[in-house]
Amino acid sequence: MTVEDLARSAGVDKEWLSAFESGERTEELTYELLLVLVRATQPPRPPGWDTGHEHDLQLGPEGRVDHGPGAADYWQRIDAVRASNRSRRSG
């Protein structure tokens, strides 16, 4: 992915992103902006994806939290996104 591709996908200024990648302007990075950049490098989320639980992608089966009714469907969506991310990185 080029700087131009990432900037377009993330909706950030290409010059800012280039300066950031070279170690300049790093003080402007926020957690929210970091998430935007990470998401821009990953495949689209499936319909119904709840962005409020992005952190659950990092949990293993032993760390799963019961999200109430529909938890099984929720974790299936998490597993599908995780598998898509893995196949994209390896492909």
Helices and strands as residue ranges (DSSP letters): H 3-10, H 14-21, G 26-28, H 31-40, G 51-58, G 61-63, H 71-90
